[in-house]
C-alpha cells in the first residue's frame, strides 16, 4: 500500500490535534522509510520483477528488519517512547504515533503477496490484493479520502490554501498512486528506494505546509 497509509495520518490528526501532521506522515511510512535506507545500504533486498503482481513489480523477498511483524512491533514501541520523551506528550498521543507506525504493517498485509514475515525471514503472509488493481486502487482511495474527511471536519481553514489545499493534495496523491500502479516499473532496486524515500519526505513537507493553513 502507498497513499492509503496517509488516511491513517489524517485520521490520527483529527483525534489529537497536538500531533504534527508531517510527523504522522512520516510515522505511517516509517517502515518504508527504513526499508528504502536498508535497500540502499544492502541490508535488505528487493528485485524488480514485472508481473509478480498485477499492480506492483517489486519482489520484496528479504525485508526482516523492517516488515516482519516482530520488527514492526518493536519500531512502534520505539516510536511511542521517542515521541513521549521528545514531545513530552501524553501517553495517548504517543500511543497514536505508535498505532500510526503499526498501521503500516496491517494495511500492507491486505495488499501484499505473501512476503511479510512474522519474524526474521520466516512464515510469510499477505492477502494479495495487489493482484486486483481496481480493488486495490479503490481501497487506497477510500482510506485516503476517509482520513481527509475526518481531518477537514475536525479543523477549519484560515486561508484559501487551507480550504482547498488538502483535497487537491489528496487528488495529487491518487494520481501518483495511479502512476505507481499502471506506469513503467522502476529501473533498479536502488532507484525504487530513492524514489520512495524522496516521495515520503516530499509529502511530509507538503503536509507541514498545509497544516499551517488550518486550525
N, C-alpha and C positions, 0 to 999 in steps of 0.2 A: 504494500500500500504506500501511497505517496501523499497527495494533498488531503486525503481523508483524515490523516492524522491531525491536521490543523483544526478540524472540527472540535477535537478534544481541547485544544488550546483556547479557542473562543468560549467553549462551554465552561471550562475551569475559570476563565477570567470573569465570566458572568456570575460565578458563585462567590469569588473573592476578588474584589477589585484592587486589592493591595498588591497582588502578584503581577509583576510586569508582563505584558503580553509578549514582548520579544523573548523573555526568558521561557515562557510557556511554549513558544515556537521552537526554541532550542530543546526544551525538555522532551517534547513528543517525538523529536527526531534525534535525540541524544544517542540512541543505539546506532542509528545510521551514520551519525557524525563520527562516532568511534570506528564504525565499520570502514568508512572512507579512509580515515587515517591509518587504520590497521592494514588495509589493502595496499596503500601507498608504501607502507613500511615492510610489507611482505609477511606480516604476522598472520593475516587471514587471506583467503584466496577465492577467486571467482573466475569463471570462464564465460566468454561471450558465445552463446550457443543459440542462434536464431531458431525458433520453433520449439524450444524446450517447454515453453508455454505459449498460448495463443497471443499473449499481450506483453510478455516480458522475456527478453532474451538472456537474462542473467542466470547462469548456472552457479548458484550460491552453495558450492559444495563443501566449503570449510570456513565456518564462522562461529567457533565455540565460545569465543571470548566476548562477543557482542550479542549474539542472537540465541544462545541457549537459554532455556527458562531459568536455570540456576544463575547464570550471569546477569540476566535482566533483573531478577530479584535483588541481586547484590548492587547493581547500578542504581536501582530505585531506592534502596536503603541509603546508599551514599548520597543520592540527591536529597533525601529527607534531611540527613544530618548536615549536609553542606548548606542548604537553604535555611535551616533552623539557626545555624551558627552565624552565617554571614549577614542575613537579613534580620536577625533577632526576632523571628516571626513566631506566630502561634504554632502549636503542633498541627492544627488543622490545615493551615496554609502550607506547611511543609509536607503534610500528607497529600495535599492536592498536587504538589510538584512531583512527589513520588508516584502518584497514580498516573500522572501525565507521562512519566517515563515508562512505566509498566504497560500503559495502554498500547504502546508501540508493538509489543510482542503479541498482545491479544488480537489486535487488528491485522497484523501480519499473518497470524495463524489462519485467518479466514481466506486470504488471497494466495498465500504461498503454496507451491507444491511441497511435498514432504521433504523440506530441507531445514526445518527449525529443530535443532536438537534439544532434548530435555536437559541434558547435562553433557559437558565436554563435547564430543562429536557423535554422540550415541542417541538412539531412539528418536529418529527424526520424524516430525509430523507436519501437517499442513493440509488444509481443506481444498486448495487448488482452484479458487475462484478465478485466478488469472487465466484459466483455460476457457473462460466465458467472458470475453472482453466487454460486451454490452452490460452484463450484470455487474461486473467489477467496476466499470465506469459509473454506473448508476449508484452503486454503494458509495464510491468516493464522493459523488456529488451530494448525496443525501447527508452524509456525515459532515461534509464541509459546510453546506448551507444551513444545516440544522444548528451547528455551533454558531455560525454567524448570526442566525436569527436570535438565539439566546443572548448573544453579546450585544446586538443592537437594541434589544428590548430592555437590557439592564443598564444601558448608558445613553447619553444624549450627545448630539453633535454640537460643537462650539464653532464650527466653520463649515464652509461648503465642502471642503475635503473630508471633514468628519462625517458629513451626511452621506456622501456618495462614494467616498474612498474605499470603505470596506467591501461593499457589494461589487465594485469594479475590480478590486483586488481578488475577490473570490472568482470572478469570471476569468481573470488572467490566470489564476491557478488552475482552473479547469482546462484552459487552452494548453497550458504546459503539460497537464496530465494527458491530454489527447495526443500531444506530440510524443510523449514517453511511450504511450500505448501503441500508436499507429505510425510513428515516424521511423526513421532509419535506426538500426541498433548502434550502440557505441562502437568505436573502432578498436578499443582495447579496454582491459580492466582498469588501467590507470586513468584513462580518460573518463570512464564511468564514475570512478571515485572522485576525481577532481570536479567533474560537473555536478555531482551530488553535493559535495562539500560547498562549492560556490553557491549553489541554489539555496541550501539551508541557511547560510549566512546572509545572503541577499534578502530572502523572505523574512528573516528575523529583523533585518534593518527596516524593511517596509512596515512591518508590524509596529516597530518602535515609533516610526513617524506617524502612522495612523492613530496610534493610541494617544498621541499628544493633541489630536483634533477632536477627541471625545472625552466626556467626563462621566 
